[in-house]
Amino acid sequence: MDYALLQKIYNIKSFVGYTDEEIKGLRAGFESIPHTLYEIWKKCGKTSELFDHSNDPWVTLDFQRRYKWTRKTKGYFYILNENQGVYQVAIRRADMAEDDPPVYVVETDDDGTVNEIGQAENSLSAFMMGMLIYEAAISCFEFCAEDIIWYDDGDVEKIDGILNKYPYHVYNWYSDRIDLYTKTDEEILFVMQGDSPNGTYSARTETAYHEIDRLIGGIGER
């Protein structure tokens, strides 16, 4: 986990983590938890900037207490819930003993049946970085382009030459793959790759927004 990058993107003064007693509550019903998950919870699990204002709710301790369905499905440990409850991201119970297990996009039926859509990332740490950057772009930055922008391969090639691509992605989340770009970490462009690539950009400050708009605002169709 690149905590320094997250601190910069979210403008966090200091991280707040869960206590061991709170972690005991989070992991209730599971004999073991991944070391990476424990580290994230202990380091920053209660940091409001990261987990309390995202478009797609993270499964925090408060979320678990409010929504009991997270406890009913014994075969998976939930990490994230899509904002309409259509999809979730979860770790397979069989993988909970791994240090940094893969995570999956799933659908959870009312009867508790879980259907896997695909792998979100091959490790929890890579998924957390990719999704936290994506969530910053769509819900946490104040200044944003109002439109979804449609890109072709030539447009993406231009963007690749202008912005820096983060080494993090999210897979099978309403697209084949979400790519993430920046110039200074104060602005983010996400591109949902697939048959018709699309995305948009946003920034934490007005100055950063005007700069990314100047750089790539004319690329793609709105």
Buried (B, 14 or more C-beta within 10 A) or exposed (E): BBBEBBBBBBEBEEBBBBEEEBBEEBBEEEEEBBBBBBBBBBBBBBBEBBBEEBEBBBBBBEBBEEBEBBEEBEEBBBBBBBEEEEBBBBBBBEBBEBEBBBBBBBBBEEEEEBEEBEEBBEBBBBBBBBBBBBBBBBBBBEBBBEEEBEBEEEBBEBBEEEBEBBEBBBBBBEBBBBBBBBBBBBBBBBBBBEEEBBBBBBBBBEEBBBBBBEBBBEBBEE
